[in-house]
């Protein structure tokens, strides 16, 4: 078992605790972290989960387990598909539908078989039937936030799709979603990948630790999926059901060309996510 304990009883922390318990009590899916129990008494707030022996995806991409090289290409694709299936369940099968709002590498946990378990529902939102989007305070992690959410607080399922697209690029490349360059300039992962895409050098986007051991056609296909997910226009992004099908090699997943246009390369910008207009064509 693993136990999550609130460090301080603030109103914000208690609200996130209540939301997480409520969401976890509603969902049952092999790619979502399951609730074993919780405790709320006095100043103590505890949530009990299954223990994940392989820790988080973040630990393997950027943390203490990164040098061990345990994430080969098949495992990375299995994690991507599992994460996508968990999010698709939240968006399309849970009643009411659920928007996670904090899809990121540290919130994807890995069990003993390296199967993905999407976790941490403290920022999640329940979407009433017939409601397409909500406007709310912005919560989440810089680098993963969809432009319309970061700038206007407009949240919908497509915000999770955008975050998943960033996560997908992160899984492939082991690059951080947002990095600081000399002079304080910040560059997001799509901006980092753009020069390689312009040259058709897809293999240079792959994590060097893979040492070329990956399916090149699959790499191109997954990059194309990630770019469709991170389209600047929310209405152009696919649903997570489509993403799952494409990741599994379904109809519509293969893209022979990836084109990026109307891309700004300004040197300075603030903490809001850059609005990148990306497109894939057959």
VEXDREN-2710 file (C-alpha; in Angstrom, 1 decimal):
% VEXDREN-2710
k/r/px/py/pz
1/UNK/0.0/0.0/0.0
2/UNK/1.0/3.6/-0.5
3/UNK/-0.5/6.4/1.7
4/UNK/-0.8/10.0/0.7
5/UNK/-0.9/12.4/3.6
6/UNK/-1.7/16.1/3.6
7/UNK/1.2/18.0/5.1
8/UNK/-0.9/21.0/6.1
9/UNK/-4.6/21.5/6.7
10/UNK/-5.2/24.5/4.4
11/UNK/-8.5/25.1/2.8
12/UNK/-6.9/24.5/-0.6
13/UNK/-5.4/21.2/0.4
14/UNK/-8.6/20.0/2.0
15/UNK/-10.5/20.9/-1.1
16/UNK/-8.1/18.9/-3.3
17/UNK/-8.3/16.0/-0.9
18/UNK/-12.1/16.0/-1.1
19/UNK/-12.1/16.2/-4.9
20/UNK/-9.6/13.4/-5.2
21/UNK/-11.6/11.1/-2.9
22/UNK/-14.8/11.8/-4.8
23/UNK/-13.2/11.2/-8.2
24/UNK/-11.4/8.1/-7.2
25/UNK/-14.6/6.7/-5.7
26/UNK/-16.3/7.1/-9.1
27/UNK/-13.8/5.5/-11.5
28/UNK/-12.7/1.9/-12.1
29/UNK/-10.2/1.4/-14.9
30/UNK/-7.0/-0.7/-15.3
31/UNK/-5.0/2.5/-16.2
32/UNK/-6.3/4.7/-13.3
33/UNK/-4.8/4.5/-9.9
34/UNK/-7.4/2.8/-7.6
35/UNK/-8.6/4.0/-4.2
36/UNK/-8.2/1.5/-1.4
37/UNK/-9.4/3.8/1.4
38/UNK/-9.2/7.2/3.0
39/UNK/-9.3/8.7/6.5
40/UNK/-10.5/12.2/7.5
41/UNK/-10.5/12.9/11.2
42/UNK/-9.2/15.8/13.2
43/UNK/-6.3/17.4/11.4
44/UNK/-5.4/14.2/9.6
45/UNK/-6.2/13.5/5.9
46/UNK/-5.0/10.2/4.3
47/UNK/-5.6/8.5/1.0
48/UNK/-4.6/4.8/0.6
49/UNK/-3.6/3.5/-2.8
50/UNK/-2.0/0.4/-4.3
51/UNK/1.8/0.8/-4.1
52/UNK/3.5/1.3/-7.5
53/UNK/6.9/-0.4/-7.4
54/UNK/8.2/1.3/-10.5
55/UNK/7.4/4.8/-9.2
56/UNK/6.5/7.5/-11.7
57/UNK/7.2/8.1/-15.4
58/UNK/9.0/11.3/-14.3
59/UNK/11.5/9.3/-12.2
60/UNK/12.4/7.2/-15.3
61/UNK/12.6/10.1/-17.8
62/UNK/14.3/12.8/-15.6
63/UNK/14.8/11.5/-12.1
64/UNK/16.9/9.0/-10.2
65/UNK/16.1/6.0/-12.3
66/UNK/16.7/7.7/-15.7
67/UNK/20.4/6.5/-15.9
68/UNK/19.1/2.8/-15.5
69/UNK/17.5/2.9/-19.0
70/UNK/14.6/0.8/-18.1
71/UNK/12.2/2.4/-20.6
72/UNK/12.9/0.8/-23.9
73/UNK/10.7/1.6/-26.9
74/UNK/8.0/-1.1/-26.3
75/UNK/7.6/0.0/-22.7
76/UNK/7.3/3.6/-23.7
77/UNK/4.6/2.8/-26.2
78/UNK/2.8/0.6/-23.7
79/UNK/2.9/3.5/-21.2
80/UNK/1.6/6.0/-23.8
81/UNK/-1.3/3.7/-24.8
82/UNK/-2.2/2.9/-21.2
83/UNK/-2.2/6.6/-20.2
84/UNK/-4.3/7.4/-23.2
85/UNK/-6.8/4.7/-22.4
86/UNK/-7.1/5.9/-18.8
87/UNK/-7.8/9.5/-19.9
88/UNK/-10.2/8.3/-22.6
89/UNK/-12.2/6.5/-19.9
90/UNK/-12.4/9.7/-17.9
91/UNK/-13.6/11.7/-20.9
92/UNK/-16.0/9.2/-22.5
93/UNK/-17.1/6.5/-20.1
94/UNK/-17.1/8.0/-16.6
95/UNK/-20.5/9.5/-15.6
96/UNK/-20.4/12.4/-15.4
97/UNK/-17.3/12.9/-17.6
98/UNK/-14.1/14.0/-15.9
99/UNK/-11.4/16.4/-16.9
100/UNK/-8.1/15.6/-15.2
101/UNK/-6.5/19.0/-15.6
102/UNK/-3.0/17.9/-14.5
103/UNK/-1.8/15.3/-17.0
104/UNK/2.0/15.1/-16.6
105/UNK/4.8/12.7/-16.2
106/UNK/4.8/12.7/-12.4
107/UNK/1.1/11.8/-12.4
108/UNK/1.6/8.7/-14.5
109/UNK/2.6/5.9/-12.1
110/UNK/4.1/2.5/-13.1
111/UNK/3.2/-0.9/-11.7
112/UNK/5.4/-4.0/-11.5
113/UNK/4.8/-4.6/-15.2
114/UNK/5.4/-1.0/-16.2
115/UNK/1.7/-0.6/-17.0
116/UNK/0.6/3.1/-16.6
117/UNK/-1.7/4.3/-13.9
118/UNK/-2.9/7.9/-14.2
119/UNK/-3.0/9.4/-10.7
120/UNK/-3.6/12.6/-8.7
121/UNK/-7.1/13.8/-9.2
122/UNK/-6.9/16.8/-6.9
123/UNK/-7.5/19.3/-9.8
124/UNK/-10.1/17.2/-11.6
125/UNK/-13.4/18.6/-12.8
126/UNK/-16.7/16.8/-13.3
127/UNK/-18.4/17.9/-16.5
128/UNK/-22.3/17.9/-16.3
129/UNK/-24.1/16.3/-19.2
130/UNK/-24.5/18.6/-22.2
131/UNK/-21.8/21.0/-21.0
132/UNK/-19.0/21.5/-23.6
133/UNK/-16.6/23.5/-21.4
134/UNK/-16.2/25.4/-18.1
135/UNK/-14.4/28.5/-17.2
136/UNK/-12.4/28.2/-14.0
137/UNK/-9.2/29.2/-12.2
138/UNK/-6.1/27.9/-13.9
139/UNK/-4.5/25.0/-12.2
140/UNK/-1.9/22.5/-13.5
141/UNK/1.7/22.6/-14.5
142/UNK/3.5/25.0/-16.9
143/UNK/4.6/23.4/-20.1
144/UNK/1.5/21.1/-20.2
145/UNK/-1.3/23.7/-20.2
146/UNK/-3.4/24.2/-23.3
147/UNK/-3.3/27.8/-24.6
148/UNK/-7.0/28.5/-24.1
149/UNK/-6.8/27.2/-20.6
150/UNK/-3.6/29.0/-19.6
151/UNK/-4.8/32.4/-21.0
152/UNK/-8.6/32.4/-20.3
153/UNK/-9.3/29.5/-17.9
154/UNK/-11.5/27.8/-20.5
155/UNK/-11.3/24.1/-19.7
156/UNK/-12.7/21.1/-21.6
157/UNK/-11.6/17.6/-22.5
158/UNK/-9.4/19.0/-25.3
159/UNK/-7.2/20.6/-22.5
160/UNK/-6.3/17.1/-21.4
161/UNK/-5.7/16.1/-25.0
162/UNK/-3.2/19.0/-25.3
163/UNK/-1.4/17.9/-22.1
164/UNK/-1.3/14.4/-23.3
165/UNK/0.3/15.5/-26.6
166/UNK/3.1/17.2/-24.6
167/UNK/3.5/14.1/-22.5
168/UNK/3.7/12.0/-25.6
169/UNK/6.6/14.1/-26.9
170/UNK/8.2/13.9/-23.5
171/UNK/7.9/10.0/-23.5
172/UNK/9.6/9.9/-27.0
173/UNK/12.4/12.4/-26.4
174/UNK/12.9/12.4/-22.6
175/UNK/13.0/16.2/-22.9
176/UNK/11.3/18.4/-20.3
177/UNK/8.1/20.1/-21.4
178/UNK/9.6/23.5/-20.6
179/UNK/13.2/24.4/-20.3
180/UNK/15.1/27.5/-19.5
181/UNK/17.7/28.7/-22.0
182/UNK/20.6/31.2/-21.3
183/UNK/19.2/34.7/-20.7
184/UNK/16.1/33.5/-19.0
185/UNK/14.4/32.5/-22.3
186/UNK/12.0/29.6/-22.0
187/UNK/11.4/27.0/-24.7
188/UNK/8.6/24.5/-24.8
189/UNK/9.1/21.0/-26.1
190/UNK/7.2/21.6/-29.4
191/UNK/9.4/24.6/-30.1
192/UNK/12.5/22.4/-29.4
193/UNK/11.3/19.7/-31.8
194/UNK/10.4/22.2/-34.6
195/UNK/13.9/22.4/-36.3
196/UNK/14.1/18.6/-36.5
197/UNK/10.6/18.4/-38.0
198/UNK/11.4/21.1/-40.6
199/UNK/14.4/19.0/-41.7
200/UNK/12.5/15.7/-41.5
201/UNK/15.0/14.5/-38.9
202/UNK/12.4/12.6/-36.8
203/UNK/15.0/10.3/-35.4
204/UNK/16.8/13.2/-33.6
205/UNK/13.7/13.7/-31.5
206/UNK/14.0/10.3/-30.0
207/UNK/15.7/9.9/-26.6
208/UNK/19.4/9.2/-27.3
209/UNK/19.4/6.6/-24.6
210/UNK/17.3/4.4/-26.9
211/UNK/20.4/4.2/-29.1
212/UNK/18.3/3.9/-32.3
213/UNK/16.4/0.9/-31.0
214/UNK/12.9/1.9/-32.0
215/UNK/10.5/1.4/-34.9
216/UNK/11.1/4.4/-37.2
217/UNK/7.7/4.4/-38.8
218/UNK/6.0/4.1/-35.4
219/UNK/8.2/7.0/-34.2
220/UNK/7.0/9.3/-37.1
221/UNK/3.4/8.2/-36.5
222/UNK/3.5/9.0/-32.7
223/UNK/5.1/12.4/-33.4
224/UNK/2.3/13.2/-35.8
225/UNK/-0.3/12.2/-33.2
226/UNK/1.5/14.4/-30.6
227/UNK/1.3/17.3/-32.9
228/UNK/-2.3/16.9/-33.6
229/UNK/-3.0/16.8/-29.9
230/UNK/-1.1/20.0/-29.3
231/UNK/-2.8/22.0/-32.1
232/UNK/-3.3/25.6/-30.9
233/UNK/-7.0/25.4/-31.9
234/UNK/-8.9/23.3/-29.4
235/UNK/-11.5/22.3/-32.0
236/UNK/-8.8/20.8/-34.2
237/UNK/-7.5/18.4/-31.6
238/UNK/-8.7/14.8/-31.7
239/UNK/-10.6/13.0/-28.9
240/UNK/-8.8/10.7/-26.6
241/UNK/-10.7/7.8/-28.2
242/UNK/-9.2/8.7/-31.5
243/UNK/-5.8/9.0/-29.9
244/UNK/-6.0/5.5/-28.4
245/UNK/-7.0/4.1/-31.8
246/UNK/-4.1/5.9/-33.6
247/UNK/-1.5/4.8/-31.0
248/UNK/-2.6/1.2/-31.5
249/UNK/-2.2/1.7/-35.3
250/UNK/-5.8/2.2/-36.2
251/UNK/-7.2/3.8/-39.3
252/UNK/-6.3/7.5/-39.6
253/UNK/-3.1/7.2/-37.5
254/UNK/-0.5/7.1/-40.3
255/UNK/0.7/10.5/-41.6
256/UNK/3.3/10.5/-44.3
257/UNK/4.1/14.2/-43.8
258/UNK/4.2/16.5/-40.8
259/UNK/4.0/20.2/-41.6
260/UNK/4.3/23.1/-39.1
261/UNK/3.2/26.5/-40.1
262/UNK/2.6/30.0/-38.7
263/UNK/5.2/29.2/-36.0
264/UNK/6.6/32.1/-34.0
265/UNK/10.2/32.1/-32.9
266/UNK/10.2/35.1/-30.6
267/UNK/13.0/35.1/-28.2
268/UNK/11.1/36.1/-25.1
269/UNK/7.7/35.3/-23.7
270/UNK/6.1/34.9/-20.3
271/UNK/5.1/31.9/-18.3
272/UNK/2.0/31.2/-20.4
273/UNK/2.2/28.3/-22.8
274/UNK/3.2/29.3/-26.3
275/UNK/0.5/29.0/-28.9
276/UNK/1.9/26.8/-31.6
277/UNK/-0.1/26.1/-34.8
278/UNK/0.6/22.6/-35.9
279/UNK/-0.9/20.4/-38.6
280/UNK/-0.5/16.9/-39.9
281/UNK/-1.5/16.0/-43.5
282/UNK/-1.7/12.8/-45.4
END
